[in-house]
Amino acid sequence: MTRTSSIGKTKEKYNFDDALTLTGFGLYNVYLFLTIGGFLMCVIIETMSMMFIVPAAKCDLDLSLFQQGLLSSISFFGVVSFSYIWGFLADTRGRLGILKISLFTSFITSSLCSIVGTSWLFIVLRFINGMCIGGASSTVYAYLGEFHNDLLRPKIVSGVATFVAFGNMYLPGMAWLILPHGWRMEIEMLDLEFRPWRLLLIVYALPSLLFLLMLLILPESPKFLMTQGKTNEVLEILKTMFRVNKGFDREDFMVSEIIWDDMNVAPSNNILKMIWRQSAPILRSPLRIKTFAVSLLQFGIFASTSGMIMWYPTILNTMSHFVEVRPNDDLTFCKSIQWEQAQKNVTSLNQHVFKECNDFVKTEVFIILLVIGMVYAIMYICIGLLINVIGKKNLLCTFITLGTISGLLSQYIVGYQLIQSLIGIFIIGGVEVAIVNAIVVDLFPTQVRAMALAMSLMFGRLGAMVGTNIVGPVIYKYCDYLFYMFAADHIILLLTVFLLPSNLPLQKMMDNEA
């Protein structure tokens, strides 16, 4: 039931940001926040799920060591391979359709993975899944930010990243509930054995379906529609936001017409020309330095944090095993790794030992990663509260510095719990991605914002893929240098943050360039 008001008796022309401010902040924004947050949760679930699936499925799918490593990073490769195209389509065809297609195809491919019996088909489907979910990961920040004014946008865009933490809690939480069970069910028609890890894949796919359904009642980004000259549609969207947020009648909205000063580019029938036209602004002055800077930041952050977290369950298992077998020895990070390698070498010398495939994942791993996910949530909330108080660059530098110190300490400190906690702090540095995304939303104008996010996140996922494939060999061959490698990466990140340009009047500069 709506209320009547005298607010709308005098209607005037407003520019877009002022008209958006008049809609207020309320239930509409909360529903939008929850829906888009769910999208980010799905991105984390789909790209990081192999951390738990691979150890549990390696026997059923007869995965070699190479295939296990490939499955751990193939989703990132899928995201990298198509995220730029998603960004282009989002900037030229709209945000909403891309988000719907992305989550629908992600749900279908994950569901199909649960009934696949061959490793090569499983790998292909995970690649397609990563390629699809890349649409959501590169577009959600632009879509959400364009429903909020300049004051609220940094808080909302950084705050929604809290759902990344929920994804990090959902992953180990569901694995803890499902994987420890030993039941088996034969499916003769598909000639496969349905085990808990297959059910877990379905459970990981369900959020994509849920948040897709929630998205169906939301409109296209009003700011994107403004760039297409559809001011009447935008006015209707803002009226709906006004009614839901404030409870007044739609016709009480005090805006008669929305003024839009940005230039609209005429469409082209040549797809390559359209891609270049959309990409060119972020690759030339005055935006190219900013594009390079944010892409480098995303690459470095993803390479260190995602690269480390994909190996974290293996590290925890190794240290836990060391403590069980040698309880009286002082435990250090590299000592446990070297001990495990020595045990493998001794075993490999005995050719008569029968080695049964072991797909057991310790319950302790789920609990520790669940706690890390909870800390992630707290950190994202803190970022949302502090980002405008401390400043994006200062906050980013603080997290990078803390991660560097904790990583270096973990390499020399003695004690299982201490090492586990310090590496956990290092991994939590992944929250820095939310700060960089908020910086991107501020630095780039509407017409190229999704493309800029897509490009920076593309380099981020590329960093995750590179990090995942480098961290493993470095741990086992050059363990003493692992966190020095990360420290060098973080020094480059700090220098990049210090050199990052301040927020300039981009639209005026772009118009002058034109």
C-alpha positions as CSV (number, residue, x, y, z in Angstrom):
1,M,0.0,0.0,0.0
2,T,1.4,3.4,-1.0
3,R,1.1,6.7,0.8
4,T,0.1,9.9,-0.7
5,S,2.4,12.9,-0.4
6,S,2.6,16.5,-1.5
7,I,6.2,15.9,-2.6
8,G,5.4,15.5,-6.2
9,K,3.2,18.6,-6.7
10,T,6.1,20.5,-8.3
11,K,8.0,18.6,-10.9
12,E,11.3,19.7,-12.3
13,K,14.1,18.6,-14.6
14,Y,17.0,16.9,-12.9
15,N,20.3,15.4,-14.0
16,F,20.6,11.7,-13.6
17,D,22.7,11.6,-10.4
18,D,20.3,14.1,-8.6
19,A,17.3,12.2,-9.8
20,L,18.8,8.9,-8.5
21,T,19.5,10.6,-5.1
22,L,15.8,11.6,-4.8
23,T,14.7,7.9,-5.0
24,G,16.3,7.4,-1.5
25,F,17.8,4.3,-0.1
26,G,15.5,1.5,1.0
27,L,14.1,-1.9,0.3
28,Y,14.7,-1.7,-3.5
29,N,18.4,-1.1,-2.9
30,V,18.6,-3.9,-0.3
31,Y,17.0,-6.4,-2.7
32,L,19.3,-5.3,-5.4
33,F,22.3,-5.6,-3.0
34,L,21.3,-9.1,-2.0
35,T,20.8,-10.3,-5.6
36,I,24.0,-8.9,-6.9
37,G,25.8,-10.1,-3.8
38,G,24.5,-13.6,-4.6
39,F,26.0,-13.3,-8.0
40,L,29.4,-12.7,-6.5
41,M,28.9,-15.6,-4.2
42,C,28.2,-17.8,-7.2
43,V,31.4,-16.6,-8.9
44,I,33.5,-17.7,-5.9
45,I,31.7,-21.0,-5.6
46,E,32.1,-21.9,-9.2
47,T,35.8,-20.8,-9.6
48,M,37.0,-22.2,-6.3
49,S,34.9,-25.3,-5.9
50,M,37.6,-27.6,-7.4
51,M,39.6,-27.0,-4.2
52,F,37.3,-29.5,-2.6
53,I,36.0,-31.5,-5.6
54,V,39.4,-32.5,-7.0
55,P,40.7,-34.3,-3.9
56,A,37.4,-36.2,-3.5
57,A,36.9,-37.0,-7.2
58,K,40.5,-37.9,-8.2
59,C,39.9,-41.7,-7.8
60,D,36.5,-41.9,-9.5
61,L,37.8,-39.8,-12.5
62,D,41.3,-41.4,-12.4
63,L,42.9,-38.0,-12.4
64,S,46.6,-37.7,-12.9
65,L,48.6,-35.1,-11.0
66,F,48.7,-32.9,-14.1
67,Q,44.9,-33.2,-14.5
68,Q,44.4,-32.3,-10.8
69,G,46.4,-29.1,-11.3
70,L,44.6,-28.4,-14.6
71,L,41.2,-28.8,-13.0
72,S,42.2,-26.4,-10.1
73,S,43.0,-23.6,-12.5
74,I,40.8,-24.3,-15.6
75,S,37.9,-22.2,-14.4
76,F,40.2,-19.2,-14.1
77,F,41.4,-19.8,-17.7
78,G,37.7,-19.9,-18.8
79,V,37.1,-16.6,-17.1
80,V,40.2,-15.0,-18.7
81,S,39.3,-16.3,-22.2
82,F,35.9,-14.7,-22.4
83,S,35.6,-12.0,-19.7
84,Y,36.7,-9.3,-22.2
85,I,33.9,-10.3,-24.6
86,W,31.4,-10.2,-21.7
87,G,32.6,-6.7,-20.8
88,F,32.1,-5.6,-24.4
89,L,28.6,-7.1,-24.6
90,A,27.7,-5.5,-21.3
91,D,28.7,-2.1,-22.4
92,T,27.0,-2.3,-25.8
93,R,24.0,-4.7,-25.3
94,G,23.3,-4.1,-21.6
95,R,24.2,-5.5,-18.2
96,L,21.0,-7.5,-17.4
97,G,20.9,-9.9,-20.3
98,I,24.6,-10.8,-19.7
99,L,24.0,-11.6,-16.1
100,K,21.0,-13.8,-16.9
101,I,22.9,-15.8,-19.6
102,S,25.9,-16.1,-17.4
103,L,24.2,-17.7,-14.4
104,F,21.9,-19.9,-16.4
105,T,24.7,-21.5,-18.4
106,S,26.8,-21.8,-15.2
107,F,24.0,-23.7,-13.5
108,I,23.6,-26.1,-16.4
109,T,27.3,-26.9,-16.8
110,S,27.8,-27.5,-13.1
111,S,24.8,-29.8,-13.0
112,L,26.1,-31.7,-16.0
113,C,29.5,-32.1,-14.3
114,S,27.8,-34.1,-11.5
115,I,26.9,-36.9,-14.0
116,V,30.1,-36.9,-16.0
117,G,32.2,-40.1,-15.9
118,T,35.3,-39.1,-17.9
119,S,38.0,-36.7,-16.9
120,W,38.4,-34.9,-20.3
121,L,34.7,-34.1,-20.5
122,F,34.7,-32.9,-16.9
123,I,37.6,-30.6,-17.6
124,V,35.9,-29.2,-20.8
125,L,32.7,-28.5,-18.8
126,R,34.6,-26.7,-16.0
127,F,36.3,-24.5,-18.7
128,I,32.9,-23.7,-20.2
129,N,31.6,-23.0,-16.7
130,G,34.4,-20.6,-16.0
131,M,33.9,-18.9,-19.3
132,C,30.2,-18.4,-18.5
133,I,30.6,-17.2,-14.9
134,G,33.1,-14.7,-16.2
135,G,30.1,-12.7,-17.5
136,A,28.9,-12.2,-13.9
137,S,32.3,-11.5,-12.4
138,S,33.1,-8.7,-14.8
139,T,29.6,-7.0,-14.9
140,V,28.0,-7.2,-11.5
141,Y,30.0,-4.2,-10.0
142,A,29.1,-1.9,-12.9
143,Y,25.4,-3.0,-12.7
144,L,25.1,-2.5,-9.0
145,G,27.1,0.8,-8.9
146,E,24.9,2.3,-11.6
147,F,21.8,2.2,-9.3
148,H,23.5,4.4,-6.7
149,N,24.8,8.0,-6.6
150,D,28.4,9.1,-6.2
151,L,28.2,9.2,-2.4
152,L,26.8,5.6,-1.9
153,R,28.5,3.9,-4.8
154,P,32.0,3.3,-3.2
155,K,30.3,1.9,0.0
156,I,27.9,-0.3,-1.9
157,V,30.4,-1.7,-4.5
158,S,32.9,-2.5,-1.8
159,G,30.3,-3.7,0.7
160,V,28.7,-6.2,-1.8
161,A,32.1,-8.0,-1.9
162,T,31.1,-9.4,1.6
163,F,29.3,-12.0,-0.4
164,V,32.6,-13.3,-1.6
165,A,33.2,-14.2,2.0
166,F,29.8,-16.0,2.1
167,G,30.9,-18.0,-1.0
168,N,34.1,-18.8,0.9
169,M,32.0,-20.1,3.8
170,Y,29.5,-21.9,1.6
171,L,32.2,-23.9,-0.1
172,P,33.8,-25.6,3.0
173,G,30.4,-25.6,4.9
174,M,28.7,-27.7,2.3
175,A,31.8,-29.9,1.8
176,W,31.9,-30.5,5.5
177,L,28.2,-31.6,5.5
178,I,28.4,-33.9,2.4
179,L,31.9,-35.2,1.7
180,P,32.6,-37.2,4.9
181,H,29.7,-39.6,4.1
182,G,30.7,-42.8,2.4
183,W,27.5,-43.8,0.6
184,R,27.5,-44.9,-3.0
185,M,24.7,-45.2,-5.6
186,E,25.0,-47.0,-8.9
187,I,23.4,-45.3,-11.9
188,E,23.5,-48.1,-14.5
189,M,22.1,-45.9,-17.3
190,L,25.0,-43.6,-17.1
191,D,27.5,-46.3,-16.1
192,L,28.8,-44.3,-13.1
193,E,28.8,-44.4,-9.3
194,F,27.1,-41.5,-7.7
195,R,29.1,-40.5,-4.6
196,P,29.0,-37.5,-2.2
197,W,31.3,-35.3,-4.4
198,R,28.7,-35.5,-7.2
199,L,25.9,-34.3,-4.9
200,L,28.2,-31.5,-3.7
201,L,28.6,-30.3,-7.3
202,I,24.8,-30.0,-7.5
203,V,24.6,-28.2,-4.2
204,Y,27.3,-25.8,-5.5
205,A,25.2,-25.1,-8.6
206,L,21.9,-24.3,-6.8
207,P,22.8,-20.7,-5.8
208,S,23.2,-19.8,-9.5
209,L,19.6,-20.9,-10.1
210,L,18.3,-19.1,-7.0
211,F,19.9,-15.8,-7.7
212,L,18.9,-16.0,-11.4
213,L,15.3,-16.2,-10.3
214,M,15.8,-13.2,-8.0
215,L,17.2,-11.3,-10.9
216,L,14.2,-11.8,-13.1
217,I,12.2,-8.9,-11.5
218,L,15.0,-6.4,-11.7
219,P,15.4,-3.9,-14.6
220,E,18.3,-3.0,-16.8
221,S,20.9,-0.6,-15.4
222,P,19.3,2.9,-15.5
223,K,22.6,4.5,-16.2
224,F,23.2,2.2,-19.2
225,L,19.8,3.0,-20.5
226,M,20.6,6.7,-20.2
227,T,23.7,6.2,-22.5
228,Q,21.3,4.7,-25.0
229,G,19.0,7.7,-24.9
230,K,16.1,5.8,-23.3
231,T,15.2,8.5,-20.7
232,N,11.5,7.5,-20.5
233,E,12.4,4.0,-19.4
234,V,14.9,5.4,-16.9
235,L,12.2,7.6,-15.4
236,E,9.9,4.7,-14.9
237,I,12.7,2.7,-13.2
238,L,13.4,5.6,-10.8
239,K,9.7,6.0,-10.1
240,T,9.6,2.4,-9.0
241,M,12.7,2.8,-6.8
242,F,11.0,5.9,-5.3
243,R,7.8,4.0,-4.6
244,V,9.5,0.9,-3.1
245,N,12.0,2.9,-1.0
246,K,9.8,5.7,0.3
247,G,6.3,4.2,0.1
248,F,4.8,7.1,-1.8
249,D,2.9,6.9,-5.1
250,R,4.9,6.7,-8.3
251,E,3.4,9.9,-9.6
252,D,4.7,11.8,-6.5
253,F,8.2,11.4,-7.8
254,M,9.3,15.1,-8.3
255,V,11.2,14.5,-11.5
256,S,9.5,15.5,-14.8
257,E,12.5,14.9,-17.1
258,I,16.1,13.5,-16.7
259,I,18.9,15.5,-18.3
260,W,21.9,13.5,-19.6
261,D,25.0,15.4,-20.7
262,D,27.1,12.4,-21.8
263,M,27.7,11.9,-25.5
264,N,26.0,8.8,-27.1
265,V,28.0,6.9,-29.7
266,A,26.1,5.8,-32.8
267,P,26.0,2.0,-33.2
268,S,28.0,0.2,-35.9
269,N,27.1,-3.0,-37.8
270,N,30.7,-4.1,-37.8
271,I,31.3,-6.2,-34.7
272,L,35.1,-5.7,-34.8
273,K,34.7,-2.0,-35.1
274,M,32.3,-2.0,-32.2
275,I,34.8,-4.0,-30.0
276,W,37.6,-1.6,-30.9
277,R,35.4,1.5,-30.3
278,Q,34.5,0.2,-26.9
279,S,38.0,-0.9,-26.0
280,A,39.9,2.1,-27.4
281,P,39.0,4.6,-24.7
282,I,40.5,2.5,-21.9
283,L,43.7,1.8,-24.0
284,R,44.5,5.4,-24.9
285,S,45.1,8.6,-23.0
286,P,43.9,9.6,-20.5
287,L,42.7,6.2,-19.4
288,R,45.4,3.8,-20.4
289,I,47.7,4.4,-17.4
290,K,44.7,3.7,-15.1
291,T,43.8,0.6,-17.1
292,F,47.4,-0.7,-16.8
293,A,47.5,0.2,-13.1
294,V,44.3,-1.5,-12.0
295,S,45.0,-4.6,-14.3
296,L,48.4,-5.0,-12.6
297,L,46.9,-4.7,-9.2
298,Q,44.3,-7.3,-9.9
299,F,46.9,-9.7,-11.4
300,G,49.2,-9.4,-8.4
301,I,46.5,-9.8,-5.8
302,F,44.9,-12.8,-7.5
303,A,48.3,-14.4,-8.2
304,S,49.3,-14.4,-4.5
305,T,46.1,-14.9,-2.7
306,S,44.2,-17.3,-5.1
307,G,47.4,-19.1,-5.9
308,M,48.0,-19.8,-2.2
309,I,44.4,-20.7,-1.2
310,M,44.2,-23.4,-3.9
311,W,47.1,-25.2,-2.2
312,Y,46.0,-24.3,1.3
313,P,44.1,-27.6,1.9
314,T,47.1,-29.6,0.8
315,I,49.4,-27.6,3.1
316,L,47.0,-28.1,6.1
317,N,46.9,-31.8,5.4
318,T,50.7,-32.0,5.3
319,M,51.2,-30.1,8.5
320,S,48.5,-32.0,10.3
321,H,50.1,-35.3,9.3
322,F,53.5,-34.1,10.4
323,V,52.1,-33.2,13.9
324,E,50.4,-36.6,14.2
325,V,53.5,-38.6,13.2
326,R,56.2,-36.5,14.9
327,P,54.4,-34.7,17.8
328,N,57.7,-34.0,19.6
329,D,59.4,-32.2,16.7
330,D,59.2,-28.4,16.2
331,L,56.9,-27.7,13.2
332,T,57.8,-25.1,10.6
333,F,56.1,-24.6,7.3
334,C,58.9,-25.7,5.1
335,K,60.0,-28.5,7.5
336,S,56.7,-30.2,7.1
337,I,56.8,-29.9,3.3
338,Q,60.3,-31.2,3.1
339,W,59.4,-34.1,5.4
340,E,56.4,-35.0,3.2
341,Q,58.7,-35.1,0.1
342,A,61.2,-37.3,1.9
343,Q,58.4,-39.7,2.9
344,K,57.3,-39.9,-0.8
345,N,60.8,-40.5,-2.0
346,V,61.2,-43.4,0.5
347,T,57.9,-44.9,-0.5
348,S,58.7,-44.6,-4.2
349,L,61.9,-46.7,-3.7
350,N,59.9,-49.7,-2.6
351,Q,58.4,-50.9,-5.9
352,H,56.5,-53.7,-4.1
353,V,54.3,-51.3,-2.1
354,F,50.7,-51.3,-3.3
355,K,49.4,-47.7,-3.3
356,E,45.7,-47.4,-3.0
357,C,44.0,-44.2,-4.3
358,N,43.2,-42.0,-1.3
359,D,40.5,-39.4,-1.8
360,F,39.9,-38.6,1.8
361,V,39.8,-34.9,2.8
362,K,40.3,-34.2,6.5
363,T,37.4,-32.6,8.3
364,E,39.9,-30.2,9.9
365,V,40.5,-28.6,6.5
366,F,36.8,-27.7,6.1
367,I,36.6,-26.1,9.6
368,I,39.7,-23.9,9.1
369,L,38.5,-22.7,5.7
370,L,35.1,-22.0,7.1
371,V,36.6,-19.8,9.8
372,I,38.6,-18.0,7.1
373,G,35.4,-17.4,5.2
374,M,33.8,-15.8,8.3
375,V,36.8,-13.5,8.8
376,Y,36.5,-12.6,5.1
377,A,32.9,-11.4,5.8
378,I,34.1,-9.3,8.8
379,M,36.8,-7.8,6.7
380,Y,34.4,-6.9,3.8
381,I,32.1,-5.2,6.3
382,C,35.0,-3.2,7.7
383,I,36.0,-2.2,4.2
384,G,32.5,-0.9,3.5
385,L,32.6,1.2,6.7
386,L,36.1,2.5,6.4
387,I,36.7,3.0,2.6
388,N,35.4,6.6,2.6
389,V,37.0,7.4,6.0
390,I,40.5,6.1,5.4
391,G,40.5,6.3,1.6
392,K,40.8,3.5,-1.0
393,K,44.6,3.8,-1.6
394,N,45.4,4.0,2.1
395,L,43.2,1.0,2.9
396,L,44.7,-1.0,0.0
397,C,48.2,-0.3,1.2
398,T,47.4,-1.4,4.7
399,F,46.0,-4.8,3.6
400,I,49.0,-5.4,1.3
401,T,51.5,-4.6,4.0
402,L,49.8,-6.8,6.6
403,G,49.7,-9.7,4.1
404,T,53.4,-9.3,3.3
405,I,54.4,-9.3,7.0
406,S,52.2,-12.3,7.9
407,G,53.4,-14.3,5.0
408,L,57.1,-13.8,5.8
409,L,56.5,-14.6,9.5
410,S,54.7,-17.8,8.7
411,Q,57.8,-19.2,7.0
412,Y,59.9,-18.9,10.1
413,I,57.5,-19.2,13.1
414,V,57.3,-22.5,15.0
415,G,53.9,-24.1,15.8
416,Y,51.0,-25.5,13.8
417,Q,48.3,-23.0,14.9
418,L,50.5,-20.0,14.5
419,I,51.6,-21.0,11.0
420,Q,48.0,-21.8,10.1
421,S,46.8,-18.4,11.4
422,L,49.5,-16.4,9.6
423,I,48.9,-18.0,6.3
424,G,45.2,-17.5,6.8
425,I,45.8,-13.7,7.3
426,F,47.9,-13.7,4.1
427,I,45.0,-15.4,2.2
428,I,42.5,-13.0,3.6
429,G,44.4,-10.3,1.5
430,G,42.0,-11.4,-1.2
431,V,39.6,-8.7,0.1
432,E,41.9,-6.2,-1.6
433,V,40.1,-7.1,-4.9
434,A,36.9,-5.3,-3.6
435,I,38.9,-2.1,-3.0
436,V,40.4,-2.2,-6.5
437,N,37.0,-2.8,-8.0
438,A,35.7,0.3,-6.1
439,I,38.6,2.2,-7.5
440,V,37.8,1.1,-11.1
441,V,34.1,2.1,-10.7
442,D,35.2,5.6,-9.6
443,L,38.0,6.0,-12.2
444,F,36.1,5.0,-15.4
445,P,33.0,6.6,-17.0
446,T,29.7,4.7,-17.6
447,Q,30.3,3.9,-21.3
448,V,33.5,1.9,-20.6
449,R,33.1,1.0,-16.9
450,A,32.1,-2.6,-17.5
451,M,34.8,-3.0,-20.1
452,A,37.4,-1.6,-17.6
453,L,36.2,-4.0,-14.9
454,A,36.2,-6.9,-17.4
455,M,39.8,-6.2,-18.4
456,S,41.1,-5.7,-14.9
457,L,39.3,-8.9,-13.7
458,M,40.5,-10.7,-16.8
459,F,44.1,-10.0,-15.7
460,G,43.1,-10.9,-12.1
461,R,41.9,-14.4,-13.2
462,L,45.0,-14.7,-15.3
463,G,47.0,-14.0,-12.2
464,A,45.0,-16.7,-10.3
465,M,45.8,-19.2,-13.0
466,V,49.5,-18.3,-13.1
467,G,49.7,-18.3,-9.3
468,T,48.0,-21.6,-8.9
469,N,50.4,-23.3,-11.3
470,I,53.5,-21.6,-9.9
471,V,52.9,-21.9,-6.2
472,G,52.8,-25.7,-6.2
473,P,56.2,-26.3,-7.7
474,V,57.7,-23.5,-5.7
475,I,56.4,-25.0,-2.4
476,Y,57.9,-28.4,-3.1
477,K,61.2,-27.3,-4.8
478,Y,62.0,-23.8,-3.4
479,C,59.9,-23.6,-0.2
480,D,62.3,-21.2,1.6
481,Y,61.7,-18.6,-1.1
482,L,57.9,-18.8,-1.5
483,F,57.0,-15.8,0.6
484,Y,59.9,-13.8,-0.6
485,M,58.4,-14.2,-4.1
486,F,55.1,-13.0,-2.7
487,A,56.9,-10.1,-0.9
488,A,58.4,-8.9,-4.2
489,D,54.9,-9.1,-5.8
490,H,53.5,-7.0,-3.0
491,I,56.2,-4.4,-3.3
492,I,55.3,-3.9,-6.9
493,L,51.6,-3.6,-5.9
494,L,52.4,-0.9,-3.3
495,L,54.4,1.1,-5.8
496,T,51.5,0.8,-8.3
497,V,49.1,2.1,-5.6
498,F,51.3,5.0,-4.8
499,L,51.5,5.9,-8.5
500,L,47.8,5.4,-9.2
501,P,46.3,8.6,-10.7
502,S,43.7,10.4,-8.7
503,N,40.1,10.5,-9.8
504,L,39.9,13.1,-12.7
505,P,36.9,14.5,-14.6
506,L,37.0,11.7,-17.1
507,Q,34.0,12.5,-19.1
508,K,35.2,16.0,-19.9
509,M,38.6,14.7,-21.0
510,M,37.0,12.0,-23.2
511,D,34.8,14.6,-24.8
512,N,37.8,16.8,-25.4
513,E,39.6,13.8,-26.9
514,A,36.7,13.2,-29.2
